[in-house]
Structure formats: structure tokens, C-alpha cells
């Protein structure tokens, strides 16, 4: 299999963590595939007309996207419980994955807007993104108090990747002060896993 990959994408990191958790990291060739909102990588179109990462190309040439589909495929392939089979647990995990994916979408768009020259930034958008970030953090903090040791499933992986992306791209936002219980989970349960340590983002070209 081949994975169109970037060392900095939180969605790619989700897939990489699942690969490590399920013992499939060596079964995938990583293809460094730059993508940007303002410079579409036309070479990716044959595998993904959306020109987005991650994209997994199977041995028969069939391509899978997005991270949700890829992660579920890899989990099923390894007969893993990262996607629980019990109905209630599965719905909860999928809901957390949806929240984490949406959180990462907001963070990516927020960063795009913040990186514009000041005269091109839209203040209403910046304010709206900030409201969403704070609302998600408040919700996750309240949920953490109810379940201090949540299962390490696809929901936890996705939330962990979103929080790590905040560390990587939003050093000026002290989210840990706002969500101390969530921060403790991230530091003690998420960041210490070998799969997470093996997939730290970096500034590789």
C-alpha cells in the first residue's frame, strides 16, 4: 500500500497512529505529497480528485480517502478494536472522531486566516473560530471529568491529534490552563503511547 503523506498534517497523523497501533506501519510506503490551499498538487488528482491528504492507495490501485475511511479500513484489516464492535461504544467512538475531525478542520481554517496579512484578515471569522475552539475545549474538559480514563479508540486518537496540533501550531494559546483535566489525559495517556511518539510532527521539507 502507498500513503500520500505529510509530516505536519493532523489527519495524516491519525492514520499513522492507527498504522502503528495495528502493527501495519511497515506495510505502507509513505509518499511525501505537498498540498496547499493556494497551490493544488495536480499530481494527486489520479488518486484523489479532492487533492487532499491523507490518501491511501491499495495494492490493486484503488484509493481510499479521507482519514475516517482509511482508519476504519486499516482497523478492520487488522481486526482491531480501535473501532469498537459493540454498538454503544462504537457510536461514542465515532461521535468523538467526528468532534475531533471537526476541531482539526476549524484549527486548519483558523490558521489560514491568522497567517494572512493583517489587512486581509476577516475579524468576524477570527472571532468565530476562537469561539469554536473555546467551546470544544470546554466540552472536552467537561467530558474528561466524567471519564478520566477513556478507552484508546479512534475517538481518543482523533481528539489527541487535534490537541497535539494545537501545541504544534498554536503555541500562543494556553489551552491547558482552560482544560487542566484534558491536559493531564493528553500528557499521561496520549503522549506516552509508542504510536504517538513515533508520529510526532516535524518540519521536514
N, C-alpha and C positions, 0 to 999 in steps of 0.2 A: 504494500500500500504506500501511497505518497500523500503527504500532508503539505498543502500550501500554508506557510508558516511565517510568523514574525515573532521576534523575541520580546516584543513590547505589548502585544495585544492581549487584553484580559480574556477575551473569548477564546483565543488560541490557547492560553494558559489552562483554561478549563479542560480542553481536550487533552493537553499534555499531562495534566494531573490524572485524568481518567486512564490514559495510557499507562502511566507508571503504577497506578493503583491496581490495575488489572494485569500487570505483567506483560504488556504488549508494546512497550516503548521501542524494543529492538525490531519490531515487525513493520515499522513505518520509516520511510525515508523522508526527511524534512527538506522541503523546497523553500528556500528563502524567497518570499514573494512580496515585494514592496507594494503597498496600496496607499492611496491618499485620496481625500475627498476631491481635491482640485487637480489631481493627475491620475486618472484611471489607468490601471495596468491592463492594456489591451490583450496581453498575452494570457491573462487569466480567463478571458471570455469563453474559450472552448470548454473549460471545466466548470465555470460558474458565471453565467451571464450577468449576475449582480456585481461581479468584480469585488467580492468581499472575502475576508478571512474569518474563520478557517474554512478550507475546502479539502475534503478527504477524497482521494481518487483510489478506488478499489482496484484489485489486481486485474479485473476484467475491463477496466477503464470507466466504469460507472462512478460518477462523482456525487458525494454527499455534502450537503450544507443545510442549515447552519450548525452552530455548536450544539444545539439541543438534539438535532437528528444524529450528528456524529457521535456524541457522547452516549446516546441510547444504543446506537448500533454497536459501539465498542463494548459497552457493558453487557449487552445481550450476547455478543460474540464470545465473551469470556465467562458467561454465566455468572455475572457479578450481581451483588445486591445494592450497587450504587443507585440503581433504580428499583426500589422495593417492589416486590410482587404482591404483598398484602395491600388491599385496596386503599384503606385509610392512610397507611404510611406512604403509599405511592402518591396519592393526591396531595398530601402535605409536602412531599419532596418536590413534586412538580410545581406546586404553588411557590415554594421558596425559590426554585430555579427561575420561575417567571419574574419574581421580585428582583432577584439578583441580576438577571439579564436586563431588565428594565432600568435598574440602578446603573449598570455599566453603560447603557445607551445614554442616559442622562449625563453621566460623567464625561463621556466622549464628546457630546454636543456642547456641554458646559466649557470644556477645554478649548474646543474650536472657537467658541465665542470669546473666551478670555484671551486667546492668543492673537486676536485681531488688533490692529492699531486702535487706540482709544477712540479716535473719531469715527471708526466704523462699527464699534460695538453698539449693540442694542440693549439699553439698560433694562427694559422690561423683560427681555429674555434672560439676562443675567440674574435678575431678581427671581424669576420663575424657576430657574434651575436651582438656585440656592434654597428656595422653599422646598423643592422636591428632595434635595439631598438631606436637608434637616429633618423632613418628615420621615424619610426612610430610616435614617439613623435612630430617630425617636422610637419608631415602631420596632426595629430590630432590638433595641435596648429593652423595651418592654417584654418582647418575646423571650429574650435571653433570661430574664428573671424568672419566667415560668418554667424554663427547661434549660438549666445551666449546662448540661452535657448532652446536646442534641446528637443524633446519630450522624456519622460521617457519610452522608449520601450526596446525591447530585445537588440537592438544595444547599447543603453546607458548603460544598465545593464552590458553588457559584457565588454565594454570599462572601466567602473568604476571598475569592478572586477580586470581587468588587472592592472590598476593604483594602486589599493589598494594592490595587490600582490607585486608590486614594493616597496611600503612602507614597507611591511612585510618582504621581503627577500633581498631587495637591499638598505639598509639604507645608503650605501656609494655612491649611485648615486642620485645626486640632480636634479631630473627630473623637479621639479617645477621652477627652475631657467631657464631651457631650454624652458619650456612651461607654462608661467605665466597665460595665459587666461584659458588654460586647467586645471591648478591647481585651479583656482578660481571656475570653474564649479564643479570640484571634491569635493572641500571643502564645497561649499554652496548649491549645488543642489543634489549631490550624497550622500555624507557622512551624511547628516542630515535626510535622509529618515528613518523612523522606521524599514523598512525591511532590510536596510543596517546596522543600528546599532545593530539589533538583530542577525546578522550573522558575526560579527567580528571574524576573525581567532584567534586561541589561541594555546597554547602549551599543550593541553590535551593529555595524553598518548594514 
